[in-house]
Structure formats: structure tokens, C-alpha cells
Amino acid sequence: MMKRLLCSVLALAAPLAFSSPAEASADSTCYPEWKVKQTAYLGCSGMALLSPGNDTRINLLMLLHDRHGDVGVSHATSYDAMERRGEAQPFDFGVFALAVGQKPPEDEHASFYGSRCISNGSGRVDFDSAIAAAHRAKGGISSAELEILTNARAALQPDCGGDTLFRPVLAEMLATVTSSTGKAFADYLLAAASFYDGNFAAARTLFTSLAGGRSGWVKEASTYMLGRVALNLAMEGAFDDYGYPIDNAANGRELKDAEGAFKAYLDAFPDGRYASSAQGLLRKVYWMGDDDERLLGQYVAAFKRPNMNGSNVSLADLVQEMDVKLGERLDLAKVDDPTLLAMLALKAMRYSEDPEWQGDEKPVSRAAIEALKPRFAGQDALFNYVRAAHAVYVAKDPDGALKLLPSTEGAFADPGYLRFSQRALRALALDMKGDSVARGALDNVLMSFNQPFQRGTMELALAMHEERNGRLDMVFAPASEIKDPEVREQLLRYTAGPALLRRQATAKDAPKRERDVALYALLYKQLTRGDYKGFAADSALIPAGAKPRGPDDYESPTYTNVAIFKWAGQKDGFVCPSLKTLATALAGAPKDAPSLLCLGEFMRLNGMDGGASWPDIPASLDVQPPKDQLGGMPSQFPGKPFSRLEAYKGIIASPAADASSKAYALYRAVYCYAPSGYNSCGGVEVPIATRKAWFNQLKKNYPASPWATKLKYYW
């Protein structure tokens, strides 16, 4: 079977363990859904409660965090991790792993890429430490031999990609080492040089001899290196030029040798300095041999070991490693470990609530979940949570979920993710059924957060509750517990009415960005919903020194660019007054053709055409999120969005419009479809025959206008 591409994270068993034959890049074009109840997997919509929609790695890492507390250093990366402003934003695995683990120093990343030579640096540290100890020991190596050995080890700087062979160089440097102890270290260096040179046969011969010698570091390290030699032999011819595994590679004997060597090391040195690395490389042996059963057993055992107990790979990175190596082949029938069972059971509950994305695959049945009970022996709380999750997410049976979840506060003394998930799911179930105590339950869970992202998840849940119950003002009340900037801004952009927007735009205790978001949404919607008088009055709220940002400013969201509404008009082409003057004119004559065309010019020149769905484009304020997401309730701002195309249509059909306005409206209406043939002006689509008729009308009725001269095509 073709294995998944082995990406760089397979080096996660530390520098001595994995060298990556290929690298894969993550797709960063993922747009999260702003809701707590996630039933479909997106990859970037994680919540801080155990959920079907979560990345399986997030759910597993939550449970491991409950078990061990510290999940260790995470080498996961995420663009979102660098851009986040609040905890409520749905997250991906990289963001979560960095939040519950620790980010490694920047220079550590280099050790997670490359070939077998990545272990050279750490190997030098071990070697230098060992020869220093041998020098201090009675009858150990002399100062002269210590210097020779130290210099020889420093000279060993392989990159496993060049033409330089280091064994001949070291052999010459070590020729004068004659003591028995010094000779053992010298032979080890020659074996290591052969290994890095790719001469595995010579390396095996020397390491075998050294592994049968006296006890000490040389014996232990050589025993360990025999496994690495065998594994590197197994890797020869096992991957193509692009780093993909080759099916049916003839390396079974080498893999068996590697397995035997690593097991021999672990038997001889169960607590040895390379034990964790040997276990990681043993996982690689099983992966290369398609031995899923034993590979799974290795992960289950590793997850049970305390994270910091001499391990050279963190739980966070181990979760990532398992997902890459085994994730797609794991299923409920093959797993007995309750933690992994819970992860897979939640995954099996996934389905899309969007009819356009629903396929033939159905979520797991209640009966199938109940059949897992014997394998959850001793883990009743976890099993009942899985059952309750099925009731909420799949069966939509909140009463059934409430019967399975603890109902007393005393049951929630443990602050971990499972206990938090129990409380959160109970509050969500109460909210689903419209219970009067739901709001209090949501607020209580919010106030008892203990781990990363728990507060943000509950702020999102409470904000959605308030929005759906018509209490948007409560979100922005002075005593509100909903403080996450992303949540507040989402509601201001999409749901808030003029009074709330005006209040937040002038709230002295609100952050500047929130004031700007509120003012932008207020002015934009006044201008595009026909409240021209309100716009003329409220444009005075724009700070005196505010200056419009250019299109090349990617650091600040467009919907905070309030100075854009200080538009001075245009003197070339279709002449227009300032935006404030224009709004005043439209307030008195809302159907005035030149004024509507100038409003269209402002929208066109500033990229505000309706119908866009990108979250950082002003026109997205016209596109309400789905009903099941934050901001998905009907906007409290009255009126319908402005469309340039509909304005042009009205002017073209109006008997009162002057010739200049009609000509420009025809020109712009045709240009709405340039050059792709797709409408960029919003409104109701028109067929190409209509665009052709507009083109001909402009040429026939207004041949002397500059617009008839400029228009060469219709689209």
C-alpha cells in the first residue's frame, strides 16, 4: 500500500531518530467557521472542547494534556498562531499545540530536517563528554590522546550530500592513539565516519566489534548505532527521487535486522541515553514495514509514558507523528486504547450540515457507539462523554445528552479538557433546548476556564446565545464577560444596528480598533442602505487626523479604514463632489442620477462592490455569515445593500435621467462584466444579450459622448 508522504515532521523522534526523505507543505487557505458546534472537519475550526469537528490531533492532545499536564515542546507551525488577537477564533492544530506546549528555540528547527547527518551535532556532544570522563578516570586516556580525539571529532562535519569522505581523514589523525581505551574511542570515530560516509558495511563491522567490548559509553553507543546502520540499509532503495515510499521495496531482511538491533539495545539498556531514540526508530521500522498493529502498540505505550521522562520527542510532536504515519489507517475496529477510541469515535460522528457538501458517508450510529462500551472499561466518564457528544452533534437530542453528563458542580473539580468539555457540552445542550438556565450555565463555564482557548470557546458560545436571543447590547455592556476582540468585531460588522454601532464608535472605554470597526460599519451601511442624512451627520465622527490607507497596507483590516469616507470626489472623468456633499444631495433627492453615479464611483474606486465573500473586503459587510455561525442572525441595520449594477439599470430605464448620466450608466453597466464576463458590481445578473443591447444603445444614442468612444467591446 502507498504510504502517506513522509513530511519533515517525521523527524519528530529527535535528531537521533528520524531523518525525513521528503517534505510536505500545509495548505493555509482554510477559513474557519465561527461556531462552537462543529460537525464537519475543516482543519482550522478547532474548539477547546472535545468535538467531532476538531482535528483529531487536537482532541487527542487535549486528552493527553489531561493525563500528563505537560505535552512538551511543539514543532508545529501555523500562520494563524502569528496572527491571532483573541482566544475565541477557531484554531488549527499548530496554534493549539503551541498553546499547550512550548515553542522550541528557533535554532532547533534545523535539526528536524535533512538526512542521517542531523545527529552529528548531538553525537559530538556525547562523544566529547565520554572522552572527558575517560580522561578523568584512573588509568584512562592521556591528555595528548584527549586532544587528538577531540580534534578528530571536531573534524567530522558530514552533510551526507557531498563528495567528502571523512574516514580517511580521521584515520590519519587517529594513527597515534595507542592506549586500549583511546583505541576504542578512535575505532568508534572511524565507525561513525564510515556511517556518515555511507559505507554501512564498514560501519557495521566496527560497531559490532565495539558492541561486544567492555561496558561503557562506547559499548552502549555502538549497540545503538548497529540499529541505525541496519535502518539506513533498509532505507536504501525504499524511496523514490521525490521522497515517496516505493511499494514492495525489497528491504524486509534489513528491516528485520534493524528491529532486532533496536530491541537488543533496549533489552541491554532499557534506561539508556538512546532508549527514547531507539523506540522512535523502532516506530519507523514498523511504519516502513507496513506493520500497523505493532506501530499502533508503540504509540499507545508512548502516550502512557510521562512526557518528560527522558523522552527526546514531546507528546505534541508524537501526536503529529502518529497522524502522519498512521492516522488515515486507524479505525474503531483496530483500537482498544480508550483515549484513541474516544478520538476515533468523535471523528466517526462527522458530517456536513451544508446540503451542498453532504456526501454518501453518514455519521456513526448510536448503536455502534454503545458497542464500544467494553473497550472503555475503567473510563466511564470518557465513554459517557462520547455518548453525550453523539446525542448533541448527531442525534440532536439534548435531553439524552443531559442524562449522560454530570449535573453537579462538585463533579467538575478537575480543570482538564474532559471536565471542561462535560460542562461546556451540558451548557450547549441546555441552549439547544431553549432552557431558561442556559445562559447562566454558559456564563458559569466561561468563568471557570483553566486551560488555553477554553475561555474563548465559551465567549463565542455565549455571544451566539445573546445574538440569537436578541440581546446584542448585552455583549457590549460594561459588565459583559465577552471581551474577545474577534467576537465583538464580528457582531459589529454583521449584526449590530445603527444605535449600537454609534455607541461603540464613540465609547471611550473601547479599544481604538473596536471604535474604528464600529464607525466603519456605521458609515458604510448608512451610505449603502440609503441613510444619507445619517451618514452626513455621523461622518463628523471620523477623527480629524485620520488618513485613508492605501491598497498596499496589508497589516490593517480594510474595515477599520474609516478615513476612506473622507473621499474628496473626483475632477477627471465623471466629475463628483466630496462624499459628504454627495450624501447631503442624496438625502434630498435619493434617485438623482448624477449623485447615484458618483456613489457608484466611490464604491468602485474603493473596491466596495457587493457580493464579495472574502472576510477582509468591505463588501463582505453585505454578505451575512451562515445562520449557524456568529453574525449569522439578520442584521439589525435596516435597508438593502447598494448595487452599482442596479443603480445603472435604474438610470438607463429612467426617463428623467439626463443624457450624460445615461451614457455613463450604459458604459459602466457594460463594464461591470469586463474583462471576464462575470459581474463585479453586485445586483441581479443580466444575459450577454442585454449587455450587447446596452453597448448598441450607447453607440447609437450617445455617439458623441466620451464613453461611447472609449467602449470598444461588450462582455
C-alpha positions in Angstrom: 0.0 0.0 0.0 1.2 3.5 -0.8 2.1 5.3 2.5 1.4 8.9 3.0 4.1 11.3 2.1 6.6 11.4 4.9 6.9 15.1 5.7 9.5 16.8 7.7 7.7 16.3 11.0 8.7 12.7 10.9 12.0 13.8 12.3 10.0 14.3 15.5 11.6 11.5 17.4 14.6 13.8 17.8 17.8 14.3 15.9 19.0 10.7 16.5 15.7 9.2 15.4 14.2 10.4 12.2 15.6 11.8 9.0 13.0 12.9 6.6 13.1 11.6 3.0 10.5 14.1 1.9 8.8 17.3 3.0 5.2 18.3 2.6 3.8 21.8 2.9 0.5 22.6 4.6 -2.4 24.3 2.8 -3.0 27.6 4.6 -6.2 28.5 2.6 -8.6 27.4 5.3 -11.4 29.6 6.5 -12.8 28.7 10.0 -16.4 28.6 10.9 -17.4 30.9 13.8 -19.5 28.4 15.8 -18.9 26.1 18.7 -21.0 23.2 17.4 -18.7 21.9 14.7 -19.8 18.7 12.9 -17.6 18.8 9.8 -13.8 18.8 9.7 -12.2 21.9 8.2 -8.7 21.7 9.8 -8.8 25.3 11.1 -12.0 25.4 13.1 -10.9 23.8 16.4 -12.7 24.4 19.7 -11.5 23.8 23.2 -14.0 21.1 23.9 -13.8 17.5 22.6 -15.7 17.7 19.3 -16.3 15.8 16.1 -15.3 18.8 14.0 -12.0 19.2 15.8 -8.8 18.0 14.2 -8.3 14.5 15.7 -4.8 15.7 16.8 -6.4 18.5 18.9 -8.8 16.0 20.6 -6.0 13.6 21.3 -3.7 16.3 22.6 -6.4 17.6 25.0 -6.8 14.1 26.5 -3.0 13.7 26.8 -2.8 17.1 28.4 -5.3 15.9 31.0 -3.2 12.8 31.6 0.3 14.4 31.7 -0.2 18.1 32.2 2.9 19.0 30.1 2.8 17.9 26.5 6.3 19.3 25.8 7.9 21.3 23.1 5.9 21.6 19.9 7.5 22.0 16.5 4.1 22.6 14.9 3.9 25.9 12.9 0.9 27.9 11.9 0.3 31.3 10.2 -2.7 31.6 12.4 -0.5 31.4 15.5 1.3 34.6 14.5 -1.9 36.5 13.5 -4.3 35.7 16.4 -5.6 38.5 18.5 -8.1 36.6 20.7 -8.8 33.2 22.1 -12.2 32.8 20.6 -11.1 32.5 17.0 -11.3 28.9 15.9 -7.9 27.4 15.7 -5.8 24.7 13.9 -3.5 22.1 15.4 -0.4 24.2 15.1 -2.0 27.0 17.2 -3.3 24.6 19.8 0.0 22.6 20.1 2.0 25.8 20.6 -0.5 27.0 23.3 -0.5 23.9 25.4 3.2 23.0 24.8 6.2 25.2 24.3 7.7 26.6 21.2 11.3 25.4 20.6 14.2 27.9 20.1 14.5 29.0 16.5 17.8 27.2 16.0 16.2 23.8 17.0 14.2 23.7 13.8 17.3 22.9 11.8 17.7 19.5 13.5 14.3 18.4 12.2 15.3 18.4 8.6 17.8 16.6 6.5 19.5 13.1 6.5 21.2 10.8 8.9 23.8 13.6 9.4 21.4 15.6 11.6 22.6 13.6 14.6 26.2 14.7 14.1 26.0 17.7 16.4 24.4 15.8 19.4 26.8 12.9 18.7 29.8 15.2 19.1 28.5 16.4 22.5 28.1 12.8 23.7 31.5 11.8 22.4 33.3 14.8 24.0 31.6 14.2 27.3 32.6 10.5 27.2 36.3 11.1 26.4 36.5 13.8 29.1 35.2 11.3 31.6 37.7 8.7 30.4 40.5 11.2 30.8 39.5 11.9 34.4 39.3 8.2 35.2 42.2 6.4 36.7 44.3 4.7 34.0 42.2 6.5 31.4 43.3 8.2 28.2 46.2 10.7 28.4 45.9 14.4 27.8 47.7 14.0 24.4 45.1 11.4 23.3 42.3 13.5 24.6 43.4 16.3 22.4 43.8 14.1 19.4 40.4 12.5 19.9 38.8 15.9 20.5 40.3 17.4 17.3 39.3 14.3 15.3 35.7 14.5 16.4 35.6 18.2 15.6 36.9 17.5 12.1 34.0 15.1 11.5 31.5 17.6 9.8 29.5 15.5 7.3 26.5 16.7 5.4 25.6 13.3 3.8 25.2 15.1 0.4 28.8 16.0 -0.6 31.7 14.1 -2.0 34.0 14.4 1.0 34.8 11.1 2.7 35.8 11.5 6.4 37.1 8.1 7.3 40.4 8.5 5.6 40.9 11.9 7.1 40.1 10.7 10.7 42.2 7.5 10.2 45.3 9.7 9.6 44.5 11.9 12.6 44.0 9.0 14.9 47.0 6.9 13.9 49.0 7.8 17.0 46.3 6.8 19.5 47.5 3.6 21.1 46.1 3.1 24.5 43.3 0.4 24.8 40.7 3.0 26.0 41.8 5.6 23.5 41.8 3.0 20.7 38.2 2.1 21.5 37.2 5.7 21.1 39.2 6.1 17.9 37.6 3.0 16.4 34.2 4.4 17.3 35.1 7.6 15.4 36.1 5.6 12.4 32.9 3.6 12.6 30.9 6.9 12.9 32.8 8.4 9.9 32.0 5.3 7.8 28.4 5.6 8.8 28.2 9.2 7.7 30.2 8.5 4.6 27.5 5.9 3.6 29.9 2.9 4.0 27.5 1.0 6.1 29.3 -2.4 5.7 32.5 -1.0 7.3 30.5 0.8 9.9 28.6 -2.4 10.9 31.9 -4.3 11.2 33.5 -1.8 13.6 30.3 -1.2 15.6 29.8 -5.0 16.0 33.3 -5.3 17.4 32.9 -2.4 19.8 29.4 -3.5 21.0 31.0 -6.8 22.2 33.7 -5.0 24.1 33.9 -3.6 27.6 30.9 -1.8 29.2 30.8 2.0 29.0 29.7 4.6 26.6 31.4 3.1 23.5 29.6 -0.2 24.1 26.2 1.4 24.5 26.6 3.9 21.6 27.9 1.1 19.3 25.0 -1.2 20.2 22.6 1.6 19.4 24.4 2.5 16.2 24.0 -1.0 14.9 20.3 -0.4 14.7 20.8 2.9 12.8 23.1 1.1 10.3 20.5 -1.5 9.6 17.8 1.0 9.3 19.8 3.1 6.8 20.4 0.0 4.8 16.7 -0.6 4.8 16.1 2.9 3.5 18.3 2.4 0.5 16.0 2.0 -2.5 12.9 2.4 -0.3 12.1 5.9 -1.5 11.9 7.4 -5.0 13.7 10.6 -6.1 10.9 12.7 -4.7 10.9 11.1 -1.3 7.8 9.0 -1.7 7.9 5.4 -0.4 8.2 2.7 -3.1 5.7 -0.1 -2.9 7.0 -3.5 -2.2 10.6 -2.4 -1.6 12.9 -5.4 -1.2 14.1 -4.4 2.3 12.4 -6.9 4.5 15.6 -8.5 5.7 17.2 -5.2 6.6 14.1 -4.1 8.4 14.1 -7.3 10.4 17.8 -6.7 11.2 17.0 -3.1 12.3 14.2 -4.3 14.6 16.4 -6.9 16.2 19.2 -4.4 16.7 17.0 -1.8 18.4 15.3 -4.4 20.6 18.7 -5.7 21.6 19.8 -2.2 22.6 16.5 -1.6 24.6 17.0 -5.0 26.3 20.6 -4.2 27.2 20.0 -0.6 28.1 16.3 -0.1 29.0 17.0 3.3 30.6 19.9 4.1 28.3 20.7 7.5 26.9 19.4 6.5 23.5 16.4 4.5 24.6 13.9 7.1 23.5 15.5 7.5 20.2 15.7 3.7 19.7 11.9 3.5 20.4 11.3 6.2 17.9 13.4 4.5 15.2 11.6 1.2 16.0 8.4 3.0 15.1 9.9 3.9 11.8 10.9 0.3 11.2 7.2 -0.7 11.7 6.0 2.1 9.6 8.3 1.2 6.7 7.3 -2.5 7.1 3.5 -1.6 7.0 3.2 -3.3 10.4 0.3 -1.1 11.6 -0.5 -3.3 14.6 2.9 -3.1 16.2 3.2 0.6 15.2 0.0 1.4 17.0 1.1 -0.5 20.0 4.3 1.7 20.1 2.2 4.8 20.1 -0.2 3.6 22.8 2.8 2.8 25.0 4.5 6.1 24.3 1.4 8.1 25.1 1.2 6.4 28.5 4.8 7.3 29.4 5.3 10.6 31.3 6.2 13.1 28.7 9.4 14.5 30.2 10.8 11.1 31.5 13.9 11.1 29.3 12.0 11.3 26.1 13.5 13.0 23.1 10.2 13.6 21.5 7.3 15.5 23.1 3.7 14.3 23.2 2.7 17.2 21.0 5.2 16.1 18.3 4.3 12.4 18.9 0.6 13.2 18.1 1.7 14.8 14.9 4.0 11.9 14.0 1.2 9.3 14.5 -1.2 11.3 12.4 1.2 11.4 9.5 2.3 7.8 9.8 -0.9 6.0 10.9 -3.8 8.4 11.1 -5.6 7.5 7.8 -5.4 3.8 8.6 -6.7 4.0 12.1 -10.3 2.9 12.6 -12.5 2.0 15.5 -12.3 -1.8 14.8 -8.5 -1.8 15.3 -8.1 0.2 18.5 -8.6 -0.8 22.2 -7.0 2.1 24.0 -9.8 4.3 25.4 -8.1 7.6 24.6 -7.6 6.7 21.0 -11.1 5.2 20.9 -12.6 8.5 22.0 -10.6 10.3 19.4 -11.8 8.0 16.6 -15.4 7.8 17.9 -15.6 11.6 17.7 -14.1 11.6 14.2 -16.7 9.0 13.1 -19.5 11.4 14.1 -18.5 13.9 11.5 -20.9 15.1 8.8 -21.7 18.3 6.9 -24.8 20.2 7.8 -24.5 22.1 4.5 -26.6 20.2 1.8 -24.2 21.2 -0.9 -21.3 19.3 0.9 -23.2 16.3 2.1 -22.0 13.1 0.6 -22.9 9.4 0.9 -21.0 9.0 4.1 -23.1 9.0 7.3 -22.1 9.7 10.9 -21.6 6.7 13.1 -24.8 5.2 14.6 -25.8 5.3 18.3 -25.7 1.5 18.4 -22.1 1.5 17.1 -21.1 3.9 19.8 -22.8 1.8 22.5 -21.0 -1.3 21.3 -17.7 0.3 22.3 -18.5 0.2 26.0 -16.4 -2.9 26.9 -13.3 -1.2 25.4 -13.8 1.8 27.6 -13.5 -0.3 30.8 -12.4 1.9 33.7 -13.1 5.1 31.6 -16.8 5.6 32.3 -16.6 9.4 32.3 -14.9 9.5 28.9 -17.3 6.9 27.4 -20.3 8.8 28.7 -18.9 12.0 27.2 -18.6 10.3 23.8 -22.2 9.1 24.1 -23.4 12.6 25.1 -21.4 14.1 22.2 -23.3 11.8 19.8 -26.6 12.9 21.3 -25.8 16.6 20.8 -23.9 16.5 17.5 -25.6 13.6 15.6 -28.9 12.7 17.2 -29.7 16.4 18.2 -31.1 15.0 21.4 -30.1 17.5 24.2 -32.2 15.7 26.8 -30.4 12.5 26.1 -27.0 14.3 26.5 -28.1 15.8 29.8 -28.7 12.4 31.2 -25.1 11.4 30.5 -23.3 14.4 31.8 -22.5 15.3 35.4 -25.1 17.8 36.8 -23.4 19.0 40.0 -20.6 21.5 40.2 -18.7 19.1 42.6 -18.2 16.7 39.7 -16.1 19.4 37.9 -13.2 19.9 40.3 -10.8 18.6 37.7 -9.9 21.6 35.4 -8.8 19.5 32.5 -10.2 19.4 29.0 -12.5 16.4 29.5 -14.2 18.0 32.6 -14.4 21.3 30.8 -15.9 19.6 27.8 -18.5 17.9 30.0 -19.5 21.3 31.4 -19.5 23.0 28.0 -21.5 20.3 26.3 -24.1 20.4 29.1 -24.4 24.2 28.7 -24.7 23.7 24.9 -27.4 21.1 25.3 -29.4 23.4 27.6 -29.0 26.1 25.0 -30.2 23.7 22.2 -33.5 23.0 24.0 -34.0 26.7 24.9 -33.9 26.1 28.7 -34.1 29.2 30.8 -31.0 28.3 32.7 -28.9 28.0 29.6 -27.4 31.5 29.8 -26.3 31.0 33.4 -24.8 27.7 32.5 -22.8 29.2 29.6 -21.6 32.0 31.8 -20.6 29.7 34.6 -18.4 27.6 32.3 -16.9 30.7 30.8 -15.9 31.9 34.3 -14.3 28.6 35.2 -11.8 28.3 32.4 -8.4 26.9 33.3 -6.6 25.9 30.1 -5.8 27.6 26.7 -8.8 28.5 24.5 -11.4 27.4 27.0 -12.5 30.9 27.8 -12.5 31.9 24.1 -14.7 28.9 23.2 -17.2 29.9 25.8 -17.2 33.6 24.9 -18.1 32.5 21.4 -20.9 30.3 22.7 -22.3 33.0 25.0 -22.1 35.6 22.3 -24.0 33.4 19.9 -26.6 32.8 22.6 -27.1 36.6 23.1 -27.2 37.2 19.4 -29.9 34.6 18.8 -32.0 35.8 21.7 -31.9 39.4 20.6 -29.7 40.7 23.4 -26.8 42.0 21.3 -26.5 45.0 23.7 -25.5 42.6 26.5 -22.4 41.7 24.6 -21.2 45.3 24.7 -22.5 46.2 28.2 -19.8 47.5 30.5 -20.0 44.3 32.7 -20.0 41.9 29.8 -17.8 38.9 30.1 -17.4 38.8 26.3 -14.2 40.6 25.8 -12.6 38.8 22.8 -12.0 41.3 20.1 -12.7 39.0 17.2 -16.1 38.1 18.6 -17.1 41.7 19.3 -15.9 42.9 15.9 -17.8 40.0 14.1 -21.0 41.2 15.7 -20.4 44.8 14.9 -19.7 44.1 11.3 -22.6 41.9 10.6 -25.4 42.1 13.1 -25.3 45.4 15.0 -27.8 48.2 14.3 -27.1 51.9 13.9 -27.6 52.8 17.6 -25.2 50.2 18.9 -22.6 51.0 16.2 -22.8 54.7 17.0 -22.4 53.9 20.7 -19.3 51.7 20.2 -17.8 54.1 17.8 -17.8 56.8 20.5 -17.2 54.5 23.5 -14.2 56.0 25.4 -13.5 52.7 27.1 -13.5 50.6 23.9 -10.2 49.9 22.1 -9.4 52.1 19.2 -9.7 49.3 16.7 -13.2 48.4 18.0 -14.2 52.0 17.7 -12.9 52.1 14.1 -14.7 48.8 13.2 -18.0 50.2 14.6 -17.6 53.6 12.9 -16.6 51.9 9.6 -19.6 49.6 9.7 -21.9 52.5 10.7 -20.8 54.8 7.9 -20.6 52.0 5.3 -24.1 50.8 6.0 -25.6 54.2 6.2 -24.2 55.1 2.8 -25.2 51.8 1.2 -28.6 51.4 2.8 -29.9 54.8 2.0 -29.5 56.6 5.3 -27.7 59.5 3.6 -28.7 62.1 6.2 -27.3 59.9 9.0 -24.1 59.5 7.1 -23.7 63.2 6.6 -24.1 63.7 10.3 -22.0 60.8 11.6 -19.1 61.4 9.2 -18.2 64.1 11.7 -17.1 61.2 14.0 -14.1 60.5 11.7 -11.0 61.6 13.7 -9.6 64.8 12.3 -6.2 63.5 11.6 -7.3 60.2 10.0 -5.8 59.5 6.6 -7.0 56.8 4.2 -4.7 53.8 3.9 -3.5 52.6 0.6 -4.3 49.2 -1.0 -0.8 48.0 -0.2 -1.4 48.2 3.6 -1.8 44.5 4.4 -1.3 44.9 8.1 -4.6 46.6 9.0 -8.0 45.3 8.1 -9.9 47.3 5.4 -12.9 47.5 7.7 -11.0 49.8 10.1 -10.1 52.3 7.4 -12.6 55.0 8.5 -10.8 57.8 6.7 -11.8 56.4 3.4 -15.2 58.1 3.9 -13.4 61.4 3.7 -13.4 60.9 -0.1 -12.9 64.3 -1.8 -14.6 63.3 -5.0 -13.1 63.4 -8.5 -12.4 66.1 -11.1 -11.5 63.9 -14.0 -13.8 61.6 -15.9 -17.2 61.6 -14.4 -17.0 64.7 -12.1 -18.1 64.1 -8.5 -18.2 66.2 -5.3 -17.0 65.1 -1.9 -18.7 62.1 -0.3 -20.3 64.3 2.5 -21.7 66.7 -0.1 -22.9 63.8 -2.2 -24.7 62.2 0.8 -26.4 65.5 1.6 -27.6 65.7 -2.1 -28.9 62.1 -2.0 -30.7 62.8 1.3 -32.8 65.4 -0.6 -33.0 63.5 -3.9 -32.2 59.8 -3.4 -32.9 59.0 -7.1 -30.8 61.8 -8.6 -28.9 60.1 -11.4 -25.5 62.0 -11.2 -25.5 61.5 -7.4 -26.1 57.8 -7.7 -23.4 57.5 -10.3 -21.0 59.3 -8.0 -21.9 57.0 -5.2 -21.1 54.2 -7.6 -17.7 55.8 -8.4 -16.9 55.9 -4.7 -17.8 52.2 -4.3 -15.9 51.2 -7.5 -12.7 53.1 -6.8 -12.5 51.8 -3.2 -13.3 48.1 -4.0 -16.7 48.1 -2.2 -18.8 46.3 -4.7 -21.4 44.0 -3.2 -21.4 40.2 -3.4 -17.9 39.6 -2.3 -17.4 36.9 0.3 -13.8 37.5 1.4 -13.8 38.5 5.1 -11.3 41.4 4.7 -13.1 43.1 1.9 -15.6 45.9 2.8 -18.3 44.4 0.6 -18.3 41.4 2.9 -20.3 43.5 5.3 -23.1 42.9 2.8 -22.7 39.1 3.0 -24.2 37.7 6.2 -22.4 34.6 7.6 -24.4 31.4 7.6 -27.2 31.2 10.1 -25.4 28.7 12.4 -22.4 31.0 12.8 -21.7 34.1 14.8 -23.0 37.1 13.0 -25.5 34.9 11.1 -28.7 36.4 12.5 -30.5 39.0 10.4 -28.8 42.4 10.5 -30.4 45.0 12.8 -29.4 47.6 10.3 -32.4 48.5 8.1 -32.3 48.7 4.3 -30.8 46.7 1.5 -27.2 47.0 0.2 -26.4 49.3 -2.7 -25.5 47.7 -6.0 -23.9 49.7 -8.8 -25.4 47.4 -11.4 -28.9 48.0 -10.1 -28.3 51.8 -9.9 -27.1 51.7 -13.6 -30.2 49.7 -14.6 -32.4 52.3 -12.9 -30.7 55.2 -14.6 -30.8 53.5 -18.0 -34.6 53.0 -17.7 -35.3 56.4 -16.1 -37.0 58.9 -18.4 -35.8 61.7 -16.1 -32.1 60.9 -16.3 -30.0 63.3 -18.4 -28.1 62.2 -21.5 -24.7 62.4 -19.8 -25.8 60.3 -16.9 -27.5 57.7 -19.2 -24.4 57.4 -21.3 -22.1 56.9 -18.3 -24.6 54.4 -16.8 -24.6 52.4 -20.0 -20.8 52.5 -20.2 -20.4 51.4 -16.6 -23.1 48.7 -16.8 -21.3 47.0 -19.7 -18.0 47.4 -17.8 -19.4 45.5 -14.8 -18.7 42.4 -16.9 -15.2 43.3 -18.1 -13.0 41.5 -18.8 -14.0 38.1 -17.6 -17.7 38.1 -18.5 -18.6 37.9 -14.7 -20.5 40.6 -12.9 -18.4 42.5 -10.4 -21.0 45.2 -9.5 -23.5 43.2 -7.4 -27.2 43.0 -8.1 -29.1 40.7 -10.4 -27.2 39.2 -13.3 -28.1 40.1 -16.9 -27.5 38.0 -20.0 -25.0 38.8 -22.7 -27.8 39.8 -25.0 -28.7 42.6 -22.6 -25.1 43.8 -22.4 -25.0 43.8 -26.2 -28.1 45.9 -26.3 -26.6 48.4 -23.8 -23.5 48.6 -25.9 -25.5 49.3 -29.1 -27.7 51.8 -27.2 -24.7 53.8 -26.1 -23.2 53.8 -29.6 -26.5 54.7 -31.3 -28.0 57.2 -28.9 -24.9 58.9 -27.4 -22.2 58.6 -30.2 -20.6 61.9 -29.2 -20.1 61.1 -25.5 -16.6 60.1 -24.4 -18.0 56.9 -23.0 -19.2 55.7 -26.4 -15.8 56.4 -27.8 -14.0 54.6 -25.0 -16.1 51.5 -25.0 -14.8 49.0 -27.6 -16.4 45.7 -26.5 -19.1 44.1 -24.5 -18.6 41.1 -22.4 
